[in-house]
Amino acid sequence: MLGVIDLPTYLAGLVLIVLLPGPNSLYVLSVAARRGVRAGYTAAAGVWCGDTVLMTLSAAGVASLLQANAVLFGIVKYAGAGYLTWLAVGMLRAARGMWRTRRERVVESGEAVEAAGERPYRRAFVISLFNPKAILFFVAFFVQFVDPGYAHPALSFVVLGAFAQLASFLYLTALIFSGTRLASAFRRRKRLSAGATTAAGALFLGFAVKLTLASA
């Protein structure tokens, strides 16, 4: 489909990746809990716009590399595999810490009230855009599901990006409407968070191996 290969695997990985709590989703949740649904969607719009910029930059760079020689493709392949491996190791180490402390009582601290002049869209956009690892992540993850022989690889990245944004929209919408109740559940259920992080680490290791075995 438009140069996209192994779509079911991509969607499965995408769901798990989107569900992992990160600075973008946590900020949207915080805004929604403090200021309501409208402000939550304003912050979410900043996340979507920032991610769109990063995906566009990723697609433009990878599109040219995929059409280059095997040496350049190998550079992207092994750099991406190394990054995914590093990311997986970090997740597994974090998960180990979660399992060790899963029975400890969580002490919640109250959030300070933000100034009235807070601009959720701008702050969320900056949080999303100025993530130095995001472009490399999109490259390393997306490239595994693009047919190197397809004539228009940039179009394949558009398709993958559209699915990613749809998943992000659904997830952030759930966070916005769940508000403080969902936030409290994630903070208290350490066993669930540890299990999800362990699964994500294992999945990323699998992606790293798959990328290493890919051919131009």
SVG drawing of the C-alpha trace seen along z (x, -y; Angstrom):
<svg xmlns="http://www.w3.org/2000/svg" viewBox="-14 -36 43 46">
<polyline fill="none" stroke="black" stroke-width="0.4" points="0.0,0.0 1.8,-3.1 5.2,-1.6 4.2,-0.7 5.1,2.9 4.2,5.0 1.4,2.6 -0.1,4.8 3.3,4.9 3.7,1.1 0.3,0.5 1.0,2.8 4.2,1.1 2.7,-2.3 -0.1,-1.6 2.4,-0.6 4.7,-3.5 1.8,-6.1 0.6,-4.6 3.9,-5.1 3.8,-8.2 6.1,-11.0 6.6,-14.7 4.1,-15.7 1.2,-13.5 1.9,-14.3 1.8,-18.0 -1.5,-17.7 -3.0,-15.7 -1.8,-18.3 -3.3,-21.2 -6.6,-19.3 -6.8,-18.4 -6.1,-22.0 -7.9,-24.0 -10.4,-21.8 -11.1,-20.1 -10.7,-23.2 -7.3,-24.0 -6.3,-20.4 -7.1,-20.3 -5.2,-23.5 -2.1,-21.9 -2.7,-18.7 -2.8,-20.8 0.7,-22.0 1.9,-18.4 0.4,-17.5 1.9,-20.4 5.3,-19.8 5.2,-16.1 4.2,-17.0 7.2,-19.2 9.5,-16.5 7.9,-13.8 8.2,-16.1 11.9,-16.6 12.4,-12.9 10.6,-12.0 12.6,-14.4 15.9,-13.1 15.1,-9.4 13.4,-9.7 16.7,-10.9 18.8,-8.3 16.6,-5.4 17.2,-6.4 21.0,-6.5 23.5,-3.7 23.8,-0.7 26.5,-2.4 24.3,-5.3 21.4,-2.9 23.6,-0.9 24.6,-3.9 21.0,-4.8 20.2,-1.1 22.9,-0.5 22.6,-4.0 18.9,-3.4 19.4,0.1 21.9,-1.2 19.6,-4.0 16.7,-1.6 18.9,0.8 20.0,-2.1 16.4,-3.2 15.3,0.4 18.1,0.8 17.0,-2.4 13.4,-1.2 14.3,2.2 16.5,0.5 13.6,-1.8 11.2,1.1 13.6,3.0 13.5,0.0 9.7,-0.1 9.4,3.6 11.7,3.1 9.7,0.1 6.2,1.2 5.1,1.8 6.4,-1.5 3.8,-4.1 3.6,-7.0 3.7,-10.3 1.9,-12.9 2.9,-16.5 0.5,-19.2 1.2,-21.2 1.7,-24.9 -0.9,-26.9 0.4,-28.2 0.3,-31.8 -2.8,-33.1 -0.7,-33.9 0.3,-30.3 0.0,-29.5 -0.7,-25.7 -0.3,-25.5 3.1,-27.3 4.5,-25.3 3.3,-22.0 4.7,-22.9 8.1,-23.7 8.2,-20.6 7.4,-18.5 9.6,-20.3 12.8,-20.6 13.3,-17.0 16.7,-16.2 16.0,-12.4 12.6,-12.7 13.8,-13.0 16.2,-10.1 13.4,-8.1 11.0,-8.7 13.8,-7.8 14.7,-4.6 11.1,-3.4 9.5,-4.5 12.3,-3.2 11.6,0.4 8.1,0.2 9.0,-1.6 9.7,0.5 13.2,-0.7 12.2,0.1 9.1,-2.1 9.4,-5.1 8.0,-7.7 9.2,-6.8 8.1,-10.3 4.5,-9.3 5.1,-6.2 6.2,-8.4 3.1,-10.5 0.9,-7.4 2.9,-6.2 2.8,-9.7 -1.0,-9.9 -1.5,-6.7 0.8,-8.0 -1.1,-11.3 -4.5,-9.4 -3.2,-7.3 -1.9,-10.4 -5.3,-12.1 -7.2,-9.2 -4.8,-8.8 -4.6,-12.5 -8.4,-12.7 -8.7,-9.9 -6.2,-11.7 -8.0,-15.0 -11.4,-13.5 -10.0,-11.2 -8.3,-14.1 -7.1,-13.8 -8.7,-10.3 -6.5,-8.8 -3.4,-10.7 -3.9,-9.3 -4.3,-5.8 -1.0,-5.9 0.8,-7.3 -0.5,-4.5 -0.5,-1.5 3.3,-0.9 2.8,2.8 0.9,1.8 3.5,-0.9 6.4,1.5 4.8,4.2 4.1,1.8 7.6,0.4 9.1,3.9 7.0,4.9 8.1,1.7 11.7,2.4 11.4,5.9 9.6,4.7 12.2,2.1 14.9,4.7 13.0,6.7 12.8,3.6 16.5,3.1 17.2,6.7 14.7,6.4 16.3,3.2 19.8,4.7 18.6,7.6 17.0,5.2 18.4,4.8 18.4,1.8"/>
</svg>
